[in-house]
Amino acid sequence: MVPKIKQVNKIFNNIDREFNQINERFDNIDKKFTQVDGRFEKIDRKFAQVNERIDKKTEEVVHQFHIIAENLEDKIKQVTKGVVSLNEKMDRRFDEMHRDIQQKHQDVLAAIKFF
């Protein structure tokens, strides 16, 4: 009977060794997962930094756009005023020319009647 106990003990010792090897493998896998988790955390931090930079740059671009848009609106208003003013001047000048032509026409007609 004792030899059977020794055999069973030997089998259990082998099983214990195999379980120890499996535990070592799992420990190694856990270490690797910990390393991978660390890498992912690093990547997450980098993404957060990139997102912050993008947000800041977006704010800067939007701010610059608003400044440019306001400046452009002012220039468009100035051009509009200039066009309106020019139209008014041209209308006055055309009216003057029309009156001058009418007067000269009347003078020519009067001269023709005189002869």
ZALO-293588 format. One record per atom (N, C-alpha, C): residue number from 1; residue in one letter; x, y, z. Coordinates in nm, 4 decimals. Each point is the difference from the previous one (the first is absolute). Last residue first. Layout:
<senus>
i aa east north up
NUM a X Y Z
...
</senus>
This chain:
<senus>
i aa east north up
115 f -3.2070 13.3070 -8.8364
115 f 0.0443 0.0140 -0.1377
115 f -0.1128 -0.0251 -0.0882
114 f -0.0725 -0.0460 0.4529
114 f 0.0453 0.1365 -0.0217
114 f 0.0434 0.0216 -0.1438
113 k -0.1170 -0.4307 0.1680
113 k -0.1176 0.0836 -0.0218
113 k 0.0417 0.1422 -0.0328
112 i 0.3347 -0.3022 0.1210
112 i -0.0548 -0.0406 -0.1296
112 i -0.1199 0.0862 -0.0329
111 a 0.1952 0.0521 0.4174
111 a 0.0877 0.0562 -0.1025
111 a -0.0550 -0.0337 -0.1381
110 a -0.2176 -0.1814 0.3703
110 a -0.0236 0.1442 -0.0051
110 a 0.0845 0.0634 -0.1103
109 l 0.0660 -0.4562 0.0877
109 l -0.1320 0.0207 -0.0603
109 l -0.0305 0.1495 -0.0141
108 v 0.3921 -0.1197 0.2272
108 v 0.0133 -0.0318 -0.1424
108 v -0.1330 0.0238 -0.0706
107 d 0.0026 0.0483 0.4648
107 d 0.0776 0.1086 -0.0627
107 d 0.0139 -0.0238 -0.1500
106 q -0.2024 -0.3385 0.2580
106 q -0.0887 0.1164 -0.0093
106 q 0.0710 0.1170 -0.0684
105 h 0.2567 -0.3749 0.0921
105 h -0.0968 -0.0338 -0.1028
105 h -0.0969 0.1184 -0.0215
104 k 0.3024 0.0276 0.3484
104 k 0.0680 0.0198 -0.1276
104 k -0.0933 -0.0312 -0.1158
103 q -0.1635 -0.0796 0.4313
103 q 0.0212 0.1436 -0.0196
103 q 0.0656 0.0268 -0.1352
102 q -0.0534 -0.4496 0.1332
102 q -0.1308 0.0608 -0.0288
102 q 0.0163 0.1497 -0.0285
101 i 0.3809 -0.2309 0.1418
101 i -0.0365 -0.0402 -0.1368
101 i -0.1332 0.0621 -0.0390
100 d 0.1400 0.0671 0.4407
100 d 0.0878 0.0723 -0.0924
100 d -0.0359 -0.0323 -0.1452
99 r -0.2251 -0.2374 0.3353
99 r -0.0447 0.1404 -0.0023
99 r 0.0836 0.0813 -0.0979
98 h 0.1323 -0.4432 0.0743
98 h -0.1285 0.0020 -0.0699
98 h -0.0525 0.1438 -0.0101
97 m 0.3862 -0.0755 0.2519
97 m 0.0285 -0.0147 -0.1427
97 m -0.1298 0.0062 -0.0813
96 e -0.0398 0.0062 0.4665
96 e 0.0622 0.1243 -0.0477
96 e 0.0245 -0.0060 -0.1510
95 d -0.1577 -0.3916 0.2051
95 d -0.1052 0.1031 -0.0017
95 d 0.0549 0.1330 -0.0523
94 f 0.3049 -0.3479 0.0693
94 f -0.0838 -0.0270 -0.1171
94 f -0.1133 0.1017 -0.0114
93 r 0.2698 0.0262 0.3828
93 r 0.0773 0.0389 -0.1197
93 r -0.0813 -0.0243 -0.1273
92 r -0.1819 -0.1414 0.4125
92 r 0.0052 0.1473 -0.0078
92 r 0.0714 0.0457 -0.1274
91 d -0.0064 -0.4625 0.0849
91 d -0.1354 0.0481 -0.0302
91 d -0.0017 0.1517 -0.0126
90 m 0.3996 -0.1999 0.1411
90 m -0.0233 -0.0254 -0.1429
90 m -0.1389 0.0491 -0.0404
89 k 0.1115 0.0253 0.4539
89 k 0.0805 0.0955 -0.0773
89 k -0.0261 -0.0177 -0.1495
88 e -0.2009 -0.3103 0.2891
88 e -0.0608 0.1320 0.0180
88 e 0.0748 0.1063 -0.0812
87 n 0.1791 -0.4337 0.0084
87 n -0.1261 0.0023 -0.0750
87 n -0.0666 0.1366 0.0095
86 l 0.3813 -0.0703 0.2621
86 l 0.0355 0.0111 -0.1411
86 l -0.1257 0.0044 -0.0867
85 s -0.0582 -0.0809 0.4581
85 s 0.0474 0.1374 -0.0216
85 s 0.0333 0.0232 -0.1473
84 v -0.1120 -0.4356 0.1285
84 v -0.1177 0.0858 0.0115
84 v 0.0387 0.1451 -0.0293
83 v 0.3484 -0.3080 0.0203
83 v -0.0812 -0.0241 -0.1197
83 v -0.1230 0.0905 0.0016
82 g 0.2768 0.0065 0.3805
82 g 0.0685 0.0590 -0.1149
82 g -0.0812 -0.0151 -0.1276
81 k -0.1512 -0.2117 0.3917
81 k -0.0173 0.1455 0.0116
81 k 0.0639 0.0697 -0.1199
80 t 0.0672 -0.4595 0.0263
80 t -0.1413 0.0289 -0.0267
80 t -0.0255 0.1498 0.0067
79 v 0.4230 -0.1533 0.1236
79 v -0.0177 -0.0104 -0.1453
79 v -0.1439 0.0346 -0.0371
78 q 0.0966 -0.0223 0.4560
78 q 0.0679 0.1148 -0.0608
78 q -0.0182 -0.0010 -0.1518
77 k -0.1641 -0.3689 0.2392
77 k -0.0815 0.1182 0.0280
77 k 0.0621 0.1242 -0.0635
76 i 0.2459 -0.3946 -0.0205
76 i -0.1164 -0.0089 -0.0899
76 i -0.0908 0.1210 0.0207
75 k 0.3645 -0.0449 0.2903
75 k 0.0452 0.0369 -0.1347
75 k -0.1161 -0.0049 -0.0998
74 d -0.0834 -0.1437 0.4397
74 d 0.0284 0.1443 -0.0014
74 d 0.0413 0.0452 -0.1399
73 e -0.0581 -0.4611 0.0672
73 e -0.1291 0.0686 0.0038
73 e 0.0193 0.1512 -0.0054
72 l 0.3840 -0.2636 0.0391
72 l -0.0569 -0.0109 -0.1337
72 l -0.1354 0.0708 -0.0076
71 n 0.2072 -0.0340 0.4173
71 n 0.0773 0.0899 -0.0848
71 n -0.0580 0.0018 -0.1419
70 e -0.1810 -0.3080 0.3000
70 e -0.0377 0.1357 0.0387
70 e 0.0705 0.1025 -0.0884
69 a 0.1204 -0.4489 -0.0594
69 a -0.1369 0.0226 -0.0469
69 a -0.0464 0.1416 0.0345
68 i 0.4185 -0.1462 0.1636
68 i 0.0055 0.0208 -0.1449
68 i -0.1388 0.0316 -0.0542
67 i 0.0260 -0.1134 0.4524
67 i 0.0692 0.1275 -0.0228
67 i 0.0019 0.0324 -0.1498
66 h -0.1696 -0.4170 0.1253
66 h -0.0915 0.1069 0.0397
66 h 0.0623 0.1378 -0.0236
65 f 0.2679 -0.3778 -0.0749
65 f -0.1040 0.0096 -0.1017
65 f -0.0964 0.1130 0.0333
64 q 0.3289 -0.1101 0.3155
64 q 0.0581 0.0709 -0.1149
64 q -0.1045 0.0180 -0.1101
63 h -0.1303 -0.2578 0.3676
63 h 0.0200 0.1396 0.0412
63 h 0.0550 0.0829 -0.1164
62 v -0.0399 -0.4604 -0.0645
62 v -0.1331 0.0618 0.0035
62 v 0.0122 0.1469 0.0380
61 v 0.3924 -0.2526 0.0143
61 v -0.0446 0.0173 -0.1388
61 v -0.1356 0.0688 -0.0043
60 e 0.1732 -0.1146 0.4228
60 e 0.0805 0.1054 -0.0611
60 e -0.0489 0.0286 -0.1421
59 e -0.1950 -0.3607 0.2288
59 e -0.0422 0.1269 0.0592
59 e 0.0749 0.1167 -0.0638
58 t 0.1324 -0.4279 -0.1248
58 t -0.1325 0.0294 -0.0549
58 t -0.0506 0.1329 0.0539
57 k 0.3969 -0.1679 0.1766
57 k 0.0220 0.0496 -0.1362
57 k -0.1325 0.0365 -0.0646
56 k -0.0158 -0.2000 0.4242
56 k 0.0601 0.1340 0.0083
56 k 0.0161 0.0603 -0.1390
55 d -0.1521 -0.4446 0.0224
55 d -0.1012 0.0917 0.0523
55 d 0.0538 0.1428 0.0072
54 i 0.2999 -0.3390 -0.1215
54 i -0.0976 0.0225 -0.1074
54 i -0.1058 0.0993 0.0457
53 r 0.3108 -0.1400 0.3184
53 r 0.0632 0.0874 -0.0995
53 r -0.0955 0.0316 -0.1139
52 e -0.1465 -0.3059 0.3244
52 e 0.0121 0.1339 0.0580
52 e 0.0611 0.0972 -0.1013
51 n -0.0186 -0.4521 -0.1215
51 n -0.1341 0.0593 0.0005
51 n 0.0026 0.1412 0.0577
50 v 0.3959 -0.2487 0.0186
50 v -0.0290 0.0383 -0.1389
50 v -0.1370 0.0667 -0.0076
49 q 0.1226 -0.1785 0.4123
49 q 0.0824 0.1165 -0.0316
49 q -0.0287 0.0507 -0.1414
48 a -0.2068 -0.3978 0.1327
48 a -0.0582 0.1118 0.0750
48 a 0.0778 0.1281 -0.0290
47 f 0.1677 -0.3979 -0.1778
47 f -0.1227 0.0405 -0.0694
47 f -0.0639 0.1194 0.0693
46 k 0.3672 -0.1927 0.2116
46 k 0.0422 0.0703 -0.1215
46 k -0.1211 0.0476 -0.0803
45 r -0.0786 -0.2657 0.3790
45 r 0.0498 0.1328 0.0398
45 r 0.0414 0.0812 -0.1220
44 d -0.1277 -0.4460 -0.0721
44 d -0.1161 0.0810 0.0397
44 d 0.0427 0.1410 0.0401
43 i 0.3376 -0.3118 -0.0894
43 i -0.0663 0.0407 -0.1246
43 i -0.1209 0.0866 0.0315
42 k 0.2175 -0.1929 0.3622
42 k 0.0880 0.0989 -0.0618
42 k -0.0638 0.0564 -0.1279
41 e -0.2152 -0.3553 0.2113
41 e -0.0154 0.1218 0.0807
41 e 0.0855 0.1131 -0.0575
40 f 0.0448 -0.4237 -0.1935
40 f -0.1293 0.0603 -0.0345
40 f -0.0243 0.1282 0.0790
39 r 0.3835 -0.2480 0.1049
39 r 0.0126 0.0591 -0.1341
39 r -0.1304 0.0676 -0.0421
38 g -0.0009 -0.2422 0.4011
38 g 0.0822 0.1214 0.0129
38 g 0.0153 0.0701 -0.1338
37 d -0.2125 -0.4155 0.0032
37 d -0.0861 0.1016 0.0621
37 d 0.0749 0.1325 0.0149
36 v 0.2467 -0.3668 -0.1468
36 v -0.0898 0.0471 -0.1063
36 v -0.0936 0.1070 0.0542
35 q 0.2787 -0.2140 0.3092
35 q 0.0794 0.0838 -0.0909
35 q -0.0878 0.0588 -0.1102
34 t -0.1997 -0.3059 0.2870
34 t 0.0291 0.1233 0.0747
34 t 0.0806 0.0956 -0.0875
33 f -0.0804 -0.4271 -0.1682
33 f -0.1226 0.0798 -0.0032
33 f 0.0196 0.1329 0.0745
32 k 0.3528 -0.3078 0.0202
32 k -0.0120 0.0551 -0.1355
32 k -0.1258 0.0855 -0.0140
31 k 0.0640 -0.2286 0.4020
31 k 0.1006 0.1059 -0.0140
31 k -0.0103 0.0658 -0.1378
30 d -0.2718 -0.3746 0.0810
30 d -0.0472 0.1164 0.0768
30 d 0.0975 0.1168 -0.0119
29 i 0.1304 -0.4077 -0.1872
29 i -0.1071 0.0602 -0.0813
29 i -0.0545 0.1242 0.0707
28 n 0.3113 -0.2549 0.2347
28 n 0.0650 0.0674 -0.1134
28 n -0.1032 0.0704 -0.0878
27 d -0.1642 -0.2642 0.3482
27 d 0.0676 0.1180 0.0557
27 d 0.0683 0.0797 -0.1113
26 f -0.1896 -0.4101 -0.1144
26 f -0.1043 0.1005 0.0234
26 f 0.0604 0.1282 0.0593
25 r 0.2895 -0.3618 -0.0569
25 r -0.0424 0.0500 -0.1318
25 r -0.1065 0.1091 0.0163
24 e 0.1360 -0.2230 0.3857
24 e 0.1077 0.0861 -0.0488
24 e -0.0371 0.0614 -0.1352
23 n -0.2912 -0.3223 0.1777
23 n -0.0087 0.1248 0.0766
23 n 0.1072 0.0995 -0.0439
22 i 0.0150 -0.4289 -0.1835
22 i -0.1143 0.0730 -0.0549
22 i -0.0158 0.1344 0.0721
21 q 0.3226 -0.2911 0.1657
21 q 0.0418 0.0509 -0.1317
21 q -0.1125 0.0828 -0.0637
20 n -0.1008 -0.2168 0.3981
20 n 0.0957 0.1081 0.0262
20 n 0.0491 0.0622 -0.1315
19 f -0.2709 -0.3810 -0.0247
19 f -0.0789 0.1166 0.0410
19 f 0.0904 0.1200 0.0297
18 e 0.2123 -0.4046 -0.0968
18 e -0.0673 0.0513 -0.1204
18 e -0.0857 0.1225 0.0331
17 r 0.2024 -0.2238 0.3575
17 r 0.1026 0.0640 -0.0839
17 r -0.0640 0.0618 -0.1244
16 d -0.2775 -0.2552 0.2777
16 d 0.0376 0.1258 0.0663
16 d 0.1036 0.0761 -0.0834
15 i -0.1147 -0.4310 -0.1429
15 i -0.1119 0.0928 -0.0243
15 i 0.0313 0.1361 0.0630
14 n 0.3035 -0.3403 0.0843
14 n 0.0069 0.0385 -0.1415
14 n -0.1099 0.1016 -0.0341
13 n -0.0120 -0.1867 0.4277
13 n 0.1176 0.0891 -0.0112
13 n 0.0163 0.0491 -0.1445
12 f -0.3276 -0.3224 0.0854
12 f -0.0411 0.1307 0.0520
12 f 0.1153 0.1017 -0.0068
11 i 0.0957 -0.4429 -0.1234
11 i -0.0946 0.0580 -0.0979
11 i -0.0421 0.1399 0.0451
10 k 0.2625 -0.2456 0.2964
10 k 0.0805 0.0385 -0.1163
10 k -0.0885 0.0675 -0.1058
9 n -0.2114 -0.1867 0.3716
9 n 0.0750 0.1199 0.0393
9 n 0.0826 0.0530 -0.1175
8 v -0.2153 -0.4053 -0.0599
8 v -0.0998 0.1070 0.0031
8 v 0.0686 0.1313 0.0378
7 q 0.2648 -0.3808 0.0152
7 q -0.0357 0.0290 -0.1403
7 q -0.0992 0.1171 -0.0055
6 k 0.1153 -0.1624 0.4204
6 k 0.1152 0.0692 -0.0587
6 k -0.0296 0.0384 -0.1455
5 i -0.3129 -0.2606 0.2184
5 i -0.0031 0.1363 0.0566
5 i 0.1159 0.0804 -0.0584
4 k -0.0150 -0.4495 -0.1066
4 k -0.1076 0.0709 -0.0695
4 k -0.0095 0.1437 0.0502
3 p 0.3062 -0.2952 0.2067
3 p 0.0450 0.0402 -0.1325
3 p -0.1087 0.0752 -0.0773
2 v -0.1112 -0.1704 0.4238
2 v 0.0892 0.1142 0.0095
2 v 0.0520 0.0387 -0.1385
1 m -0.2543 -0.3937 0.0627
1 m -0.0814 0.1184 0.0000
1 m 0.0866 0.1260 0.0000
</senus>
